[in-house]
Amino acid sequence: MSKNIIITGTSRGIGYELAKQFANQGHNVLALSRNTKSLDSLNHKNITTISVDLSSNEDLVKAEAFIKNNWTRVDILINNAGKLINKPFSELSTEDFKEVYNVNVFAVAELTKKAIPFMKKGSHVITVSSMGGIQGSMKFPGLAAYSSAKGAVITLSELLAEEYKNQQIAFNVLALGAVQTEMLEEAFPGYEAPLSAKEMADYIFEFSLTGNKYYNGKVLQVSSSTP
């Protein structure tokens, strides 16, 4: 049976690959990102793109309106969008922190809140975090805003799993190690990650559809290396 799936951060990398994969398997995808050109050019009948600045509540209302008017339910929400600023801590401004937290934390909370009324028993919310957000993991200088935000959504997801367990909506986090994406290349030019965006998307695709049978309120460390 085809499912209704919301994915954020779909202009490139893992989100783009996920949107294609779900659509090609016959699922309905609502793809939310600032830039919709790459997916629009596919012209896929199962993909609806909405240009959204995730840090803008007015933009998120556009997504909510689409769900209300076109879908009766949301089966899977994948909070994949990420914002990374790589700067020494002494140079990180409050504005930098806000920019990173707006996308990596507040938008996750806001979009999840808008999707929950459409979620039924068996729905699954997956938030993509980072190994940098795991307590005790190896940390990298320059990622104070990014990694602390990725730690915040881990705790948020654990709380939501508890809060919605009676409704049987599952919340899980995938803490990813290094994946060869444009975002990684921009932050760490020349670094070669062990996994491609397509390979990681394959894993997340399967986990989104079946992981909630086995996990709820859990953080899975998806990394074959340090980080």
DONU-595131 format. One record per residue (C-alpha): x, y, z; residue in one letter. Coordinates in steps of 0.25 Angstrom, whole numbers, plus 2048, in hexadecimal, padded with zeros to 3 digits. Each point is the difference from the previous one (the first is absolute). Layout:
XYZA...
***
This chain:
800800800M80580E7FCS80480980CK80080F802N80E805803I80680E803I80E8027FEI80880D803T80D8047FAG7FD7FA7F2T8088097F7S80C7F7800R8087F5808G7F87F6808I7F3807800G8008017F1Y8037F17FEE7F67FC80BL7F58087F8A8037F97F3K8017F2807Q7F2801807F7FA8067F3A8057F57F7N7FA7F680AQ7F38067FEG7FF80880DH7FB80F801N80B809803V7FE80F806L80E8057FEA80480D807L80C8087FES80480E7FCR8047FC7F2N7F77F77F9T8068007F2K8077F3800S7F47F8804L7F78097F7D8087FC7F4S7FD7F1803L7F18037FDN7FC7F4809H7F27FE801K8027FB80FN80880C804I7FA80D805T80A80B803T7FE80C808I80A80B801S80280280FV809808809D7FF7F680CL80480B80AS7F38087FCS7F37FC806N7F88067F5E8077F77F6D7FD7F4809L7F1803800V8017FE7F0K8047F2803A7F57FE80AE7F68067F6A8047F67F6F7FF7F4809I7F2805805K7FB8027F2N8067F47F9N8037F580AW7F87F980BT80C7FB807R810801802V8067F2801D80F805800I80780D804L80F8017FDI80680C806N80D8007F7N80380E7FEA80D805807G80780D801K80F800803L80980C803I80F7FC802N80780B809K80880180CP7F880280CF80580E803S7FB8047F2E7F27FA801L7F680B802S7F37FF807T7FA8017F2E8087F47FBD7FB7F880BF7F18047FDK8027FD7F2E8057F2803V7F57FE80BY7F58057F7N8027F57F6V8067F5808N7F780180CV7F480A800F7FC7FC7F2A8007F2804V7F780280CA7F78097F8E7FE7F77F4L7FE7F4809T7F5808807K7F98037F3K8017F17FBA7FB7F980DI7F18037FFP8017F87F2F8087F5806M7F97F3804K8047F3807K80D7FB7F9G80580D7FBS80F803801H80880C802V80F7FF7FDI80980C803T80E8007FAV80A80480AS80F7FE800S80B7F8808M80480E804G7F4801809G8027F3807I80580280EQ80E7FA802G8038007F1S80C8067F9M7FE80F7FEK8058097F6F80580F802P7F780A7F8G7F37F8802L7FB80680EA7F38057FAA7FD7F47F7Y8047F4809S7F980680CS7F38027F7A8017F27FCK8017FC80EG7F4808804A7F77F87F5V8047F3806I7FA80480ET7F48067F9L7FD7F37F9S8027F780CE7F6809807L7F68007F5L8007F17FFA7FC80080FE7F580A7FEE7FA7F97F4Y8027F2803K7F17FE803N7FD8047F2Q80A7F67FBQ80880B7F8I80E7FC800A80C80A801F80E7FC7FDN80D8077FDV80B7FC7F6L80D806804A8087FF7F4L80F8007FEG8078077F4A7F97FF7F3V8058057F3Q7F680B7FET80180F7FBE7FE80580EM80C7F8805L8098047F4E7FC80F803E8047FE80FA80C7F77FEF8068027F2P8077F47FCG7FC7F780BY7FB7F27FAE7F57F9807A7FE7F1800P7F28017FBL7F98077F5S7F2807801A7FA7F57F8K8057F5809E7FB80780DM7F38037F9A7FE7F17FDD8027FD80FY7F680B805I7F67FC7F5F7FF7F2807E80180580EF7F580A7FDS7F67F57FCL8047F580AT80880680BG7F4804809N7FD7F1801K80C7FE808Y80480E806Y7F980C807N80780B807G80E7FB7FBK80C8067FBV8077F77F6L80F8037FCQ8017FE7F1V80F8017FFS80A7F77FAS80C809804S80480A80BT7F98097FEP
***
